[in-house]
Amino acid sequence: MVDKIIVVSDNHGEQGILQQIRNRHRDGSKFIHLGDSEFAHDDKELEGYLTVTGNVDHDASFAKDEVLTIENLTIYFSHGHLHHIGQSRYELAIDARAHNAQIALYGHSHVRKFEEIDGVFVINPGSITQSRGEDPESYLVIECDGEQLQLKWMTRDGNVMSKEEISIRC
């Protein structure tokens, strides 16, 4: 069985896009929202998503960070603003390592990114509604077949923008 994790961030109040993504990826095993939804924690728009708070989310019910473990894969995720990701993602990688996570996911910058820091793969899906880079709005699909992770950045319409593969037991 292949686990499929869908990761979105920074929809900034746009309604409907999160459920469109859930409907597109009905085979997803987990759905993660990295903050700045601008919805209440219990809003129907976030139904089915594991969520963390962003810098413009004002509902105190959101956690500042979360850890997800599926089989041998541990993912640490946070919006990133509390880790000062604008200067460096090192603090985020340190927190991920403290949770024995191989992957750290973050949002906030609205720019998709993939890098390895101190043995942790640090990944930003980009913003689903307000890209700040040259790339269009995007989200991330992570698929694990047991021996390898495939990362696919998707446009909001569901087209593949780019791919990365990580040899990691998952």
N, CA, C and O atoms as a DFTB+ gen file, in Angstrom:
680 C
 N C O
     1  1       0.831      -1.194       0.000
     2  2       0.000       0.000       0.000
     3  2       0.870       1.251       0.000
     4  3       1.879       1.311       0.703
     5  1       0.490       2.225      -0.769
     6  2       1.199       3.491      -0.838
     7  2       0.445       4.510       0.006
     8  3      -0.742       4.757      -0.206
     9  1       1.159       5.099       0.970
    10  2       0.556       6.188       1.737
    11  2       0.685       7.467       0.929
    12  3       1.706       7.710       0.285
    13  1      -0.359       8.278       0.972
    14  2      -0.388       9.527       0.217
    15  2      -0.800      10.640       1.167
    16  3      -1.894      10.622       1.730
    17  1       0.092      11.611       1.339
    18  2      -0.134      12.732       2.241
    19  2      -0.235      13.998       1.394
    20  3       0.637      14.275       0.571
    21  1      -1.292      14.753       1.602
    22  2      -1.520      15.987       0.860
    23  2      -1.248      17.157       1.806
    24  3      -1.769      17.193       2.921
    25  1      -0.423      18.120       1.352
    26  2      -0.005      19.235       2.204
    27  2      -0.340      20.559       1.520
    28  3       0.062      20.803       0.382
    29  1      -1.078      21.406       2.228
    30  2      -1.422      22.740       1.723
    31  2      -1.058      23.787       2.765
    32  3      -0.867      23.477       3.941
    33  1      -0.966      25.031       2.312
    34  2      -0.687      26.130       3.226
    35  2      -1.222      27.435       2.652
    36  3      -1.390      27.587       1.442
    37  1      -1.480      28.358       3.548
    38  2      -1.708      29.756       3.186
    39  2      -2.809      29.977       2.151
    40  3      -2.579      30.611       1.121
    41  1      -4.008      29.453       2.427
    42  2      -5.126      29.752       1.525
    43  2      -5.784      31.094       1.853
    44  3      -6.582      31.596       1.061
    45  1      -5.465      31.673       2.997
    46  2      -5.888      33.024       3.381
    47  2      -7.365      33.302       3.114
    48  3      -7.727      34.273       2.449
    49  1      -8.200      32.424       3.649
    50  2      -9.639      32.660       3.643
    51  2     -10.371      32.237       2.388
    52  3     -11.600      32.301       2.344
    53  1      -9.649      31.806       1.367
    54  2     -10.356      31.379       0.155
    55  2     -11.160      30.126       0.457
    56  3     -10.615      29.116       0.901
    57  1     -12.436      30.201       0.218
    58  2     -13.320      29.074       0.492
    59  2     -13.386      28.135      -0.702
    60  3     -13.310      28.561      -1.854
    61  1     -13.527      26.857      -0.406
    62  2     -13.723      25.851      -1.440
    63  2     -12.474      25.144      -1.915
    64  3     -12.545      23.973      -2.287
    65  1     -11.331      25.811      -1.918
    66  2     -10.117      25.212      -2.484
    67  2      -9.660      23.990      -1.685
    68  3      -9.175      23.024      -2.274
    69  1      -9.803      24.015      -0.369
    70  2      -9.341      22.887       0.454
    71  2     -10.170      21.639       0.188
    72  3      -9.628      20.538       0.098
    73  1     -11.473      21.806       0.064
    74  2     -12.317      20.648      -0.226
    75  2     -12.163      20.190      -1.678
    76  3     -12.322      19.005      -1.969
    77  1     -11.855      21.113      -2.589
    78  2     -11.547      20.705      -3.968
    79  2     -10.347      19.762      -3.979
    80  3     -10.341      18.752      -4.681
    81  1      -9.338      20.107      -3.194
    82  2      -8.131      19.277      -3.127
    83  2      -8.452      17.931      -2.491
    84  3      -7.983      16.897      -2.965
    85  1      -9.249      17.933      -1.418
    86  2      -9.649      16.655      -0.798
    87  2     -10.420      15.789      -1.796
    88  3     -10.197      14.581      -1.870
    89  1     -11.305      16.390      -2.549
    90  2     -12.076      15.638      -3.539
    91  2     -11.188      15.103      -4.662
    92  3     -11.412      14.002      -5.164
    93  1     -10.194      15.876      -5.048
    94  2      -9.274      15.449      -6.103
    95  2      -8.425      14.263      -5.648
    96  3      -8.082      13.395      -6.450
    97  1      -8.090      14.231      -4.369
    98  2      -7.198      13.206      -3.820
    99  2      -7.950      12.348      -2.802
   100  3      -7.541      12.245      -1.645
   101  1      -9.026      11.748      -3.229
   102  2      -9.833      10.900      -2.336
   103  2      -9.029       9.728      -1.776
   104  3      -9.392       9.158      -0.748
   105  1      -7.942       9.372      -2.451
   106  2      -7.097       8.276      -1.987
   107  2      -6.039       8.745      -0.988
   108  3      -5.195       7.953      -0.570
   109  1      -6.074      10.015      -0.604
   110  2      -5.117      10.534       0.376
   111  2      -5.340       9.909       1.742
   112  3      -6.475       9.790       2.203
   113  1      -4.244       9.507       2.389
   114  2      -4.367       8.919       3.727
   115  2      -4.374       9.992       4.811
   116  3      -4.981       9.803       5.865
   117  1      -3.701      11.120       4.559
   118  2      -3.676      12.245       5.500
   119  2      -3.672      13.545       4.713
   120  3      -3.131      13.622       3.609
   121  1      -4.288      14.569       5.304
   122  2      -4.313      15.908       4.728
   123  2      -3.798      16.862       5.797
   124  3      -4.280      16.851       6.929
   125  1      -2.819      17.685       5.438
   126  2      -2.178      18.607       6.379
   127  2      -2.354      20.031       5.873
   128  3      -2.154      20.309       4.691
   129  1      -2.734      20.940       6.789
   130  2      -2.784      22.375       6.475
   131  2      -1.775      23.071       7.373
   132  3      -1.844      22.955       8.597
   133  1      -0.835      23.796       6.770
   134  2       0.277      24.397       7.496
   135  2       0.009      25.813       7.998
   136  3       0.951      26.533       8.328
   137  1      -1.239      26.220       8.061
   138  2      -1.568      27.492       8.691
   139  2      -1.889      28.617       7.724
   140  3      -1.685      28.514       6.514
   141  1      -2.396      29.690       8.301
   142  2      -2.916      30.851       7.584
   143  2      -4.106      30.478       6.704
   144  3      -4.212      30.895       5.551
   145  1      -4.992      29.682       7.287
   146  2      -6.264      29.403       6.611
   147  2      -7.207      30.589       6.783
   148  3      -8.022      30.883       5.909
   149  1      -7.084      31.262       7.920
   150  2      -7.962      32.348       8.347
   151  2      -9.369      31.855       8.668
   152  3     -10.321      32.635       8.669
   153  1      -9.497      30.553       8.942
   154  2     -10.760      29.967       9.383
   155  2     -10.649      29.611      10.863
   156  3      -9.548      29.502      11.402
   157  1     -11.783      29.431      11.507
   158  2     -11.796      28.894      12.866
   159  2     -11.338      27.440      12.816
   160  3     -11.496      26.760      11.802
   161  1     -10.774      26.980      13.914
   162  2     -10.253      25.614      13.996
   163  2     -11.294      24.570      13.604
   164  3     -10.961      23.564      12.977
   165  1     -12.553      24.806      13.971
   166  2     -13.616      23.833      13.698
   167  2     -14.433      24.170      12.443
   168  3     -15.511      23.611      12.241
   169  1     -13.930      25.067      11.612
   170  2     -14.635      25.432      10.374
   171  2     -14.732      24.227       9.445
   172  3     -13.779      23.459       9.313
   173  1     -15.866      24.068       8.814
   174  2     -16.099      22.952       7.894
   175  2     -15.083      22.932       6.752
   176  3     -14.783      21.866       6.215
   177  1     -14.555      24.087       6.378
   178  2     -13.545      24.156       5.312
   179  2     -12.308      23.323       5.656
   180  3     -11.651      22.789       4.763
   181  1     -11.991      23.211       6.951
   182  2     -10.800      22.476       7.389
   183  2     -11.090      21.015       7.722
   184  3     -10.202      20.296       8.182
   185  1     -12.314      20.576       7.495
   186  2     -12.701      19.205       7.827
   187  2     -11.779      18.206       7.123
   188  3     -11.576      18.267       5.910
   189  1     -11.231      17.290       7.916
   190  2     -10.353      16.262       7.371
   191  2      -8.884      16.633       7.346
   192  3      -8.047      15.805       6.986
   193  1      -8.550      17.868       7.723
   194  2      -7.161      18.325       7.713
   195  2      -6.577      18.336       9.122
   196  3      -7.250      18.727      10.075
   197  1      -5.324      17.907       9.251
   198  2      -4.531      18.153      10.450
   199  2      -4.019      19.576      10.298
   200  3      -3.490      19.928       9.243
   201  1      -4.163      20.400      11.326
   202  2      -3.874      21.825      11.169
   203  2      -2.920      22.349      12.233
   204  3      -2.823      21.802      13.332
   205  1      -2.222      23.420      11.882
   206  2      -1.437      24.206      12.832
   207  2      -1.772      25.676      12.599
   208  3      -2.343      26.042      11.571
   209  1      -1.411      26.503      13.558
   210  2      -1.711      27.925      13.461
   211  2      -0.710      28.638      12.563
   212  3       0.458      28.260      12.474
   213  1      -1.198      29.671      11.907
   214  2      -0.334      30.576      11.156
   215  2      -0.338      31.936      11.820
   216  3      -1.062      32.152      12.791
   217  1       0.456      32.848      11.312
   218  2       0.564      34.161      11.940
   219  2      -0.706      35.002      11.805
   220  3      -0.866      35.979      12.538
   221  1      -1.618      34.650      10.882
   222  2      -2.880      35.394      10.783
   223  2      -4.086      34.563      11.211
   224  3      -5.226      34.966      10.981
   225  1      -3.848      33.413      11.826
   226  2      -4.927      32.605      12.398
   227  2      -5.099      33.028      13.852
   228  3      -4.139      33.017      14.624
   229  1      -6.312      33.397      14.223
   230  2      -6.531      33.955      15.564
   231  2      -7.279      33.025      16.505
   232  3      -7.578      33.408      17.636
   233  1      -7.584      31.826      16.067
   234  2      -8.264      30.844      16.908
   235  2      -7.208      30.127      17.756
   236  3      -6.337      29.443      17.219
   237  1      -7.289      30.284      19.068
   238  2      -6.301      29.695      19.978
   239  2      -6.372      28.170      20.033
   240  3      -5.525      27.542      20.668
   241  1      -7.357      27.568      19.384
   242  2      -7.482      26.107      19.379
   243  2      -6.443      25.423      18.495
   244  3      -6.187      24.230      18.655
   245  1      -5.846      26.161      17.571
   246  2      -4.818      25.573      16.710
   247  2      -3.544      25.317      17.510
   248  3      -3.164      26.132      18.351
   249  1      -2.893      24.205      17.254
   250  2      -1.576      23.931      17.843
   251  2      -0.524      24.729      17.079
   252  3      -0.733      25.082      15.918
   253  1       0.608      25.014      17.727
   254  2       1.687      25.721      17.025
   255  2       2.503      24.779      16.148
   256  3       3.109      25.199      15.162
   257  1       2.511      23.508      16.516
   258  2       3.196      22.506      15.703
   259  2       2.565      21.146      15.965
   260  3       1.838      20.963      16.942
   261  1       2.848      20.205      15.088
   262  2       2.306      18.851      15.208
   263  2       3.339      17.863      14.691
   264  3       4.261      18.222      13.959
   265  1       3.161      16.609      15.090
   266  2       4.006      15.516      14.612
   267  2       3.085      14.414      14.109
   268  3       2.123      14.036      14.778
   269  1       3.392      13.909      12.929
   270  2       2.632      12.821      12.326
   271  2       3.595      11.675      12.048
   272  3       4.630      11.865      11.408
   273  1       3.250      10.486      12.531
   274  2       4.061       9.302      12.251
   275  2       3.204       8.290      11.507
   276  3       2.117       7.920      11.951
   277  1       3.720       7.852      10.362
   278  2       3.091       6.804       9.564
   279  2       4.171       5.759       9.308
   280  3       5.155       6.020       8.616
   281  1       3.970       4.575       9.877
   282  2       4.976       3.500       9.764
   283  2       6.313       4.011      10.297
   284  3       6.413       4.375      11.469
   285  1       7.351       4.040       9.437
   286  2       8.690       4.473       9.848
   287  2       8.969       5.938       9.546
   288  3      10.085       6.408       9.765
   289  1       7.991       6.657       9.053
   290  2       8.179       8.052       8.658
   291  2       7.569       8.979       9.702
   292  3       6.401       8.843      10.069
   293  1       8.382       9.925      10.175
   294  2       7.889      10.928      11.110
   295  2       8.030      12.300      10.465
   296  3       9.092      12.665       9.960
   297  1       6.937      13.046      10.495
   298  2       6.879      14.376       9.895
   299  2       6.547      15.381      10.989
   300  3       5.564      15.228      11.714
   301  1       7.375      16.404      11.097
   302  2       7.129      17.526      11.999
   303  2       6.592      18.663      11.136
   304  3       7.133      18.932      10.063
   305  1       5.527      19.337      11.595
   306  2       5.048      20.462      10.799
   307  2       4.600      21.639      11.643
   308  3       4.038      21.489      12.728
   309  1       4.872      22.817      11.101
   310  2       4.585      24.088      11.745
   311  2       4.439      25.139      10.644
   312  3       4.919      24.936       9.529
   313  1       3.793      26.238      10.942
   314  2       3.649      27.277       9.915
   315  2       5.010      27.859       9.535
   316  3       5.259      28.156       8.367
   317  1       5.882      28.020      10.521
   318  2       7.230      28.516      10.240
   319  2       7.515      29.895      10.786
   320  3       8.677      30.234      11.009
   321  1       6.491      30.705      11.008
   322  2       6.730      32.064      11.488
   323  2       7.386      32.081      12.866
   324  3       8.172      32.981      13.160
   325  1       7.079      31.109      13.709
   326  2       7.683      31.043      15.044
   327  2       9.104      30.490      15.005
   328  3       9.825      30.549      16.000
   329  1       9.503      29.957      13.860
   330  2      10.870      29.455      13.665
   331  2      11.722      30.450      12.874
   332  3      12.867      30.154      12.534
   333  1      11.171      31.613      12.587
   334  2      11.904      32.670      11.878
   335  2      12.468      32.172      10.550
   336  3      13.636      32.404      10.238
   337  1      11.632      31.488       9.774
   338  2      12.093      30.850       8.540
   339  2      12.544      31.861       7.491
   340  3      13.189      31.480       6.514
   341  1      12.222      33.128       7.671
   342  2      12.684      34.158       6.741
   343  2      14.189      34.323       6.772
   344  3      14.799      34.665       5.760
   345  1      14.797      34.080       7.937
   346  2      16.250      34.165       8.061
   347  2      16.911      32.825       7.762
   348  3      17.909      32.761       7.044
   349  1      16.343      31.748       8.325
   350  2      16.946      30.419       8.181
   351  2      15.913      29.371       8.570
   352  3      15.033      29.630       9.390
   353  1      16.025      28.198       7.985
   354  2      15.165      27.082       8.359
   355  2      15.863      26.140       9.345
   356  3      15.340      25.068       9.650
   357  1      17.023      26.525       9.837
   358  2      17.792      25.674      10.743
   359  2      17.031      25.397      12.047
   360  3      17.012      24.259      12.517
   361  1      16.415      26.411      12.624
   362  2      15.648      26.243      13.867
   363  2      14.505      25.239      13.668
   364  3      14.215      24.441      14.560
   365  1      13.872      25.282      12.519
   366  2      12.814      24.328      12.177
   367  2      13.380      22.909      12.107
   368  3      12.776      21.969      12.623
   369  1      14.538      22.762      11.470
   370  2      15.183      21.445      11.367
   371  2      15.566      20.915      12.747
   372  3      15.438      19.718      13.005
   373  1      16.029      21.780      13.622
   374  2      16.391      21.376      14.994
   375  2      15.159      20.846      15.728
   376  3      15.229      19.805      16.381
   377  1      14.035      21.553      15.626
   378  2      12.805      21.086      16.274
   379  2      12.338      19.762      15.680
   380  3      11.854      18.891      16.403
   381  1      12.481      19.610      14.374
   382  2      12.112      18.337      13.737
   383  2      12.976      17.203      14.279
   384  3      12.460      16.130      14.594
   385  1      14.272      17.426      14.391
   386  2      15.178      16.390      14.928
   387  2      14.830      16.056      16.371
   388  3      14.931      14.900      16.783
   389  1      14.425      17.054      17.136
   390  2      14.042      16.818      18.534
   391  2      12.841      15.881      18.627
   392  3      12.639      15.227      19.650
   393  1      12.048      15.815      17.566
   394  2      10.891      14.913      17.502
   395  2      11.195      13.657      16.679
   396  3      10.288      12.910      16.310
   397  1      12.488      13.435      16.398
   398  2      12.930      12.282      15.593
   399  2      12.270      12.240      14.221
   400  3      11.996      11.165      13.686
   401  1      12.019      13.416      13.656
   402  2      11.373      13.514      12.345
   403  2      12.418      13.585      11.237
   404  3      13.448      14.246      11.371
   405  1      12.135      12.900      10.158
   406  2      12.988      12.968       8.979
   407  2      12.583      14.121       8.064
   408  3      13.381      14.595       7.255
   409  1      11.332      14.567       8.204
   410  2      10.762      15.612       7.354
   411  2      10.251      16.749       8.234
   412  3       9.634      16.512       9.272
   413  1      10.513      17.989       7.811
   414  2       9.920      19.176       8.433
   415  2       9.156      19.926       7.353
   416  3       9.721      20.279       6.318
   417  1       7.887      20.166       7.591
   418  2       7.043      20.913       6.661
   419  2       6.735      22.281       7.256
   420  3       6.516      22.409       8.460
   421  1       6.721      23.299       6.403
   422  2       6.388      24.646       6.863
   423  2       5.748      25.426       5.724
   424  3       5.857      25.048       4.557
   425  1       5.083      26.514       6.077
   426  2       4.469      27.411       5.106
   427  2       5.046      28.803       5.259
   428  3       6.265      28.971       5.260
   429  1       4.190      29.801       5.389
   430  2       4.498      31.188       5.720
   431  2       5.128      31.998       4.588
   432  3       4.700      33.126       4.343
   433  1       6.116      31.468       3.900
   434  2       6.827      32.260       2.885
   435  2       6.068      32.349       1.564
   436  3       6.340      33.233       0.752
   437  1       5.115      31.435       1.345
   438  2       4.350      31.361       0.091
   439  2       5.224      30.958      -1.094
   440  3       4.833      31.151      -2.245
   441  1       6.397      30.403      -0.823
   442  2       7.336      30.000      -1.875
   443  2       7.688      28.533      -1.662
   444  3       8.144      28.154      -0.583
   445  1       7.481      27.709      -2.683
   446  2       7.803      26.287      -2.540
   447  2       9.314      26.122      -2.439
   448  3      10.085      26.844      -3.072
   449  1       9.714      25.144      -1.620
   450  2      11.146      24.954      -1.381
   451  2      11.393      23.527      -0.921
   452  3      10.545      22.906      -0.281
   453  1      12.577      23.019      -1.261
   454  2      13.027      21.701      -0.827
   455  2      14.510      21.808      -0.530
   456  3      15.292      22.213      -1.390
   457  1      14.901      21.447       0.687
   458  2      16.312      21.466       1.056
   459  2      16.550      20.459       2.173
   460  3      15.617      20.054       2.868
   461  1      17.799      20.063       2.336
   462  2      18.176      19.194       3.442
   463  2      19.029      20.007       4.393
   464  3      20.020      20.615       3.990
   465  1      18.639      20.016       5.661
   466  2      19.359      20.761       6.685
   467  2      19.653      19.821       7.834
   468  3      18.736      19.311       8.479
   469  1      20.922      19.592       8.090
   470  2      21.345      18.786       9.237
   471  2      20.629      17.431       9.276
   472  3      20.225      16.961      10.340
   473  1      20.478      16.810       8.096
   474  2      19.870      15.487       8.017
   475  2      18.355      15.463       7.979
   476  3      17.756      14.388       7.957
   477  1      17.723      16.635       7.971
   478  2      16.262      16.734       7.914
   479  2      15.874      17.334       6.561
   480  3      16.446      18.336       6.133
   481  1      14.905      16.718       5.897
   482  2      14.385      17.276       4.654
   483  2      13.345      18.334       5.013
   484  3      12.316      18.027       5.616
   485  1      13.621      19.574       4.641
   486  2      12.800      20.724       5.002
   487  2      12.057      21.174       3.740
   488  3      12.671      21.506       2.726
   489  1      10.727      21.178       3.826
   490  2       9.913      21.307       2.616
   491  2       8.780      22.314       2.814
   492  3       8.087      22.300       3.831
   493  1       8.610      23.184       1.823
   494  2       7.495      24.126       1.788
   495  2       6.658      23.821       0.545
   496  3       7.200      23.752      -0.558
   497  1       5.342      23.638       0.709
   498  2       4.497      23.344      -0.452
   499  2       4.188      24.563      -1.315
   500  3       3.634      24.420      -2.405
   501  1       4.539      25.764      -0.842
   502  2       4.096      26.991      -1.491
   503  2       2.714      27.355      -0.977
   504  3       2.175      26.670      -0.108
   505  1       2.145      28.410      -1.498
   506  2       0.801      28.838      -1.102
   507  2      -0.214      28.361      -2.132
   508  3       0.023      28.447      -3.336
   509  1      -1.330      27.864      -1.655
   510  2      -2.371      27.372      -2.556
   511  2      -3.141      28.523      -3.222
   512  3      -3.804      28.302      -4.235
   513  1      -3.067      29.751      -2.672
   514  2      -3.832      30.853      -3.272
   515  2      -3.027      32.117      -3.557
   516  3      -3.478      32.953      -4.340
   517  1      -1.853      32.286      -2.952
   518  2      -1.120      33.552      -3.101
   519  2       0.379      33.314      -3.224
   520  3       1.128      33.619      -2.297
   521  1       0.825      32.776      -4.348
   522  2       2.251      32.528      -4.535
   523  2       3.020      33.845      -4.551
   524  3       2.566      34.833      -5.127
   525  1       4.180      33.846      -3.917
   526  2       5.030      35.038      -3.924
   527  2       6.249      34.856      -4.825
   528  3       7.004      35.804      -5.042
   529  1       6.442      33.681      -5.334
   530  2       7.579      33.437      -6.211
   531  2       7.150      33.473      -7.661
   532  3       6.051      33.917      -7.991
   533  1       8.035      32.997      -8.520
   534  2       7.723      32.923      -9.949
   535  2       6.776      31.768     -10.255
   536  3       6.109      31.759     -11.290
   537  1       6.723      30.795      -9.349
   538  2       5.857      29.633      -9.548
   539  2       4.397      29.997      -9.313
   540  3       4.097      30.939      -8.578
   541  1       3.493      29.254      -9.934
   542  2       2.072      29.460      -9.640
   543  2       1.719      28.931      -8.249
   544  3       2.549      28.308      -7.586
   545  1       0.491      29.180      -7.816
   546  2       0.010      28.654      -6.544
   547  2       0.181      27.142      -6.551
   548  3       0.035      26.493      -7.587
   549  1       0.499      26.579      -5.357
   550  2       0.836      25.152      -5.337
   551  2       0.516      24.496      -4.008
   552  3       0.283      25.154      -2.994
   553  1       0.514      23.168      -4.057
   554  2       0.434      22.323      -2.871
   555  2       1.313      21.112      -3.121
   556  3       1.874      20.963      -4.207
   557  1       1.437      20.245      -2.123
   558  2       2.389      19.141      -2.179
   559  2       1.685      17.811      -1.966
   560  3       0.794      17.693      -1.125
   561  1       2.093      16.817      -2.735
   562  2       1.655      15.437      -2.539
   563  2       2.894      14.621      -2.195
   564  3       3.870      14.618      -2.945
   565  1       2.849      13.928      -1.054
   566  2       3.939      13.053      -0.620
   567  2       3.434      11.624      -0.718
   568  3       2.416      11.280      -0.119
   569  1       4.140      10.796      -1.469
   570  2       3.760       9.390      -1.589
   571  2       4.917       8.522      -1.122
   572  3       6.074       8.761      -1.467
   573  1       4.579       7.508      -0.328
   574  2       5.567       6.599       0.234
   575  2       5.236       5.178      -0.191
   576  3       4.118       4.703       0.012
   577  1       6.215       4.504      -0.780
   578  2       5.997       3.109      -1.185
   579  2       6.739       2.130      -0.278
   580  3       6.839       0.946      -0.601
   581  1       7.254       2.604       0.840
   582  2       7.979       1.763       1.779
   583  2       9.480       1.979       1.741
   584  3      10.143       1.877       2.773
   585  1      10.022       2.274       0.581
   586  2      11.467       2.462       0.417
   587  2      11.833       3.866      -0.041
   588  3      12.987       4.279       0.073
   589  1      10.869       4.588      -0.549
   590  2      11.171       5.877      -1.149
   591  2       9.984       6.819      -1.013
   592  3       8.825       6.407      -1.061
   593  1      10.312       8.102      -0.841
   594  2       9.289       9.142      -0.845
   595  2       9.338       9.856      -2.181
   596  3      10.410      10.206      -2.674
   597  1       8.186      10.065      -2.755
   598  2       8.098      10.899      -3.943
   599  2       7.339      12.156      -3.556
   600  3       6.234      12.089      -3.017
   601  1       7.942      13.301      -3.837
   602  2       7.330      14.595      -3.574
   603  2       6.881      15.175      -4.904
   604  3       7.659      15.240      -5.856
   605  1       5.623      15.597      -4.967
   606  2       5.109      16.223      -6.186
   607  2       4.449      17.547      -5.817
   608  3       3.468      17.576      -5.073
   609  1       4.994      18.642      -6.344
   610  2       4.347      19.937      -6.191
   611  2       3.324      20.053      -7.308
   612  3       3.636      19.849      -8.481
   613  1       2.110      20.382      -6.927
   614  2       0.988      20.432      -7.856
   615  2       0.466      21.867      -7.959
   616  3       0.505      22.618      -6.984
   617  1      -0.019      22.238      -9.136
   618  2      -0.723      23.510      -9.267
   619  2      -2.085      23.363      -8.600
   620  3      -2.533      22.246      -8.341
   621  1      -2.726      24.449      -8.330
   622  2      -4.042      24.373      -7.689
   623  2      -5.046      23.635      -8.553
   624  3      -6.072      23.179      -8.049
   625  1      -4.772      23.506      -9.856
   626  2      -5.635      22.745     -10.764
   627  2      -5.291      21.260     -10.803
   628  3      -5.964      20.487     -11.484
   629  1      -4.244      20.852     -10.073
   630  2      -3.900      19.435      -9.994
   631  2      -2.862      18.959     -10.985
   632  3      -2.671      17.753     -11.140
   633  1      -2.183      19.877     -11.662
   634  2      -1.121      19.491     -12.592
   635  2       0.221      19.445     -11.867
   636  3       0.486      20.277     -10.999
   637  1       1.067      18.480     -12.218
   638  2       2.381      18.345     -11.587
   639  2       3.297      19.466     -12.079
   640  3       3.454      19.667     -13.283
   641  1       3.906      20.202     -11.126
   642  2       4.862      21.271     -11.440
   643  2       6.288      20.751     -11.410
   644  3       7.082      21.020     -12.311
   645  1       6.602      19.996     -10.350
   646  2       7.953      19.460     -10.191
   647  2       7.915      18.269      -9.251
   648  3       6.943      18.052      -8.527
   649  1       9.008      17.494      -9.280
   650  2       9.098      16.282      -8.458
   651  2      10.476      16.187      -7.821
   652  3      11.466      16.685      -8.358
   653  1      10.515      15.545      -6.681
   654  2      11.756      15.161      -6.005
   655  2      11.536      13.759      -5.461
   656  3      10.411      13.382      -5.132
   657  1      12.606      12.993      -5.370
   658  2      12.535      11.677      -4.733
   659  2      13.559      11.623      -3.620
   660  3      14.671      12.135      -3.752
   661  1      13.173      10.998      -2.528
   662  2      14.041      10.851      -1.363
   663  2      14.120       9.370      -1.032
   664  3      13.097       8.710      -0.846
   665  1      15.332       8.855      -0.962
   666  2      15.505       7.466      -0.518
   667  2      15.431       7.453       0.996
   668  3      16.372       7.850       1.683
   669  1      14.310       6.995       1.500
   670  2      14.070       6.986       2.941
   671  2      13.092       5.855       3.229
   672  3      12.087       5.698       2.536
   673  1      13.390       5.085       4.240
   674  2      12.478       4.001       4.610
   675  2      11.255       4.615       5.268
   676  3      11.358       5.336       6.260
   677  1      10.101       4.318       4.701
   678  2       8.890       4.964       5.206
   679  2       7.757       3.958       5.339
   680  3       6.655       4.320       5.751
